[in-house]
């Protein structure tokens, strides 16, 4: 998916350049009729969908530790420790997979967008699990 992000971004940029060059070369009367907005929009849509798939894949990879978290007997816990096993697993998954994405996505702005969305969805997933927890006070401590 990260390679699709790169390719879609390149194609979008190249399409803009091509549109501009063609407008320069043709008679000014026809230049206003040259419009590459549809292909440019298609490449941006492809880029957006690839980003969504990257984030979705990351969340899917974290599904097992999140499921483990939901199955813990929260109402039976009297205290919390330093860091739970599921938190360590989620951290390792995100660290490993994010490193691969970072080394693959060429444009910093798209990696930043990916990172922002990933944080948003991981936080939201964690928040939902905590809200559905039988003992919200204990859950909020994790």
C-alpha positions as CSV (number, residue, x, y, z in Angstrom):
1,X,0.0,0.0,0.0
2,X,2.8,2.4,0.8
3,X,4.2,1.9,-2.8
4,X,0.7,2.7,-4.1
5,X,0.8,6.0,-2.1
6,X,4.1,6.8,-3.7
7,X,2.9,5.9,-7.2
8,X,-0.4,7.8,-6.9
9,X,1.4,10.9,-5.6
10,X,3.9,10.7,-8.5
11,X,1.1,10.3,-11.0
12,X,-0.8,13.2,-9.6
13,X,2.2,15.4,-9.7
14,X,3.2,14.3,-13.2
15,X,-0.4,14.9,-14.4
16,X,-0.3,18.4,-13.1
17,X,3.0,19.1,-14.9
18,X,1.7,17.5,-18.1
19,X,-1.4,19.7,-18.0
20,X,0.7,22.8,-17.5
21,X,3.1,21.9,-20.3
22,X,0.3,21.2,-22.8
23,X,-1.4,24.5,-22.0
24,X,1.9,26.2,-22.7
25,X,2.4,24.5,-26.1
26,X,-1.1,24.8,-27.5
27,X,-2.8,27.9,-29.0
28,X,-4.1,30.1,-26.1
29,X,-7.6,29.8,-27.6
30,X,-7.6,26.0,-26.7
31,X,-5.6,26.2,-23.5
32,X,-8.8,26.9,-21.4
33,X,-10.3,23.7,-22.7
34,X,-7.5,21.5,-21.4
35,X,-8.6,20.0,-18.1
36,X,-6.9,17.1,-16.3
37,X,-8.9,17.5,-13.1
38,X,-10.6,14.1,-13.4
39,X,-7.3,12.1,-13.6
40,X,-5.7,14.2,-10.9
41,X,-8.7,13.6,-8.7
42,X,-8.6,9.9,-9.4
43,X,-4.9,9.7,-8.3
44,X,-5.7,11.6,-5.1
45,X,-8.6,9.3,-4.4
46,X,-6.3,6.3,-5.0
47,X,-3.8,7.8,-2.6
48,X,-6.5,8.4,0.0
49,X,-7.7,4.8,-0.3
50,X,-4.2,3.4,0.0
51,X,-3.7,5.5,3.2
52,X,-6.9,4.2,4.6
53,X,-5.8,0.6,3.8
54,X,-2.5,1.2,5.5
55,X,-4.2,2.4,8.7
56,X,-6.7,-0.4,8.5
57,X,-4.0,-3.0,8.1
58,X,-2.2,-1.6,11.2
59,X,-5.4,-1.8,13.2
60,X,-6.0,-5.3,12.0
61,X,-2.5,-6.3,13.1
62,X,-3.4,-5.0,16.6
63,X,-6.7,-6.8,16.8
64,X,-5.3,-9.8,18.9
65,X,-3.9,-7.7,21.7
66,X,-7.0,-5.5,21.7
67,X,-9.1,-8.6,22.0
68,X,-6.9,-9.9,24.8
69,X,-7.6,-6.6,26.6
70,X,-11.3,-7.0,26.3
71,X,-11.2,-10.5,27.9
72,X,-9.3,-9.4,31.0
73,X,-11.3,-9.7,34.2
74,X,-11.3,-6.0,34.9
75,X,-13.8,-6.2,37.8
76,X,-11.4,-8.6,39.6
77,X,-8.4,-6.3,39.4
78,X,-7.5,-4.5,42.5
79,X,-4.3,-2.8,41.3
80,X,-2.4,-2.1,38.1
81,X,1.3,-2.7,37.3
82,X,3.9,-1.0,35.1
83,X,2.8,-2.1,31.7
84,X,0.4,-4.8,30.5
85,X,1.4,-7.5,28.1
86,X,-1.2,-6.4,25.5
87,X,0.2,-2.8,25.6
88,X,3.7,-4.2,24.9
89,X,2.3,-6.3,22.0
90,X,0.5,-3.3,20.5
91,X,3.7,-1.2,20.9
92,X,5.9,-3.8,19.1
93,X,3.4,-4.3,16.3
94,X,3.1,-0.5,15.7
95,X,6.8,0.1,16.0
96,X,7.7,-2.7,13.5
97,X,5.1,-2.0,10.9
98,X,5.4,1.8,11.2
99,X,9.1,1.6,10.5
100,X,8.4,-0.3,7.3
101,X,5.9,2.2,6.2
102,X,8.2,5.1,7.1
103,X,11.0,3.6,5.0
104,X,8.7,3.2,2.1
105,X,6.6,6.3,1.8
106,X,8.7,8.9,0.2
107,X,6.8,12.1,0.9
108,X,6.9,13.3,4.5
109,X,3.5,14.9,4.2
110,X,1.9,11.6,3.5
111,X,3.8,9.8,6.2
112,X,2.6,12.5,8.6
113,X,-1.0,12.1,7.4
114,X,-0.7,8.3,7.9
115,X,0.8,8.8,11.4
116,X,-2.0,11.2,12.4
117,X,-4.7,8.9,11.2
118,X,-3.1,5.9,12.9
119,X,-2.8,7.7,16.2
120,X,-6.4,8.8,15.9
121,X,-7.7,5.3,15.2
122,X,-5.6,3.5,17.7
123,X,-6.6,6.0,20.4
124,X,-10.2,5.7,19.4
125,X,-10.1,1.9,19.5
126,X,-8.4,2.0,22.9
127,X,-10.9,4.6,24.2
128,X,-13.9,2.5,23.0
129,X,-12.5,-0.5,24.8
130,X,-12.1,1.4,28.0
131,X,-15.6,2.9,27.8
132,X,-17.0,-0.6,27.4
133,X,-14.9,-1.9,30.2
134,X,-16.9,-3.3,33.2
135,X,-14.7,-1.3,35.6
136,X,-14.0,2.1,34.0
137,X,-11.8,3.3,36.8
138,X,-9.5,0.3,36.6
139,X,-9.5,0.4,32.9
140,X,-8.7,4.1,32.8
141,X,-5.5,3.4,34.7
142,X,-4.1,1.3,31.8
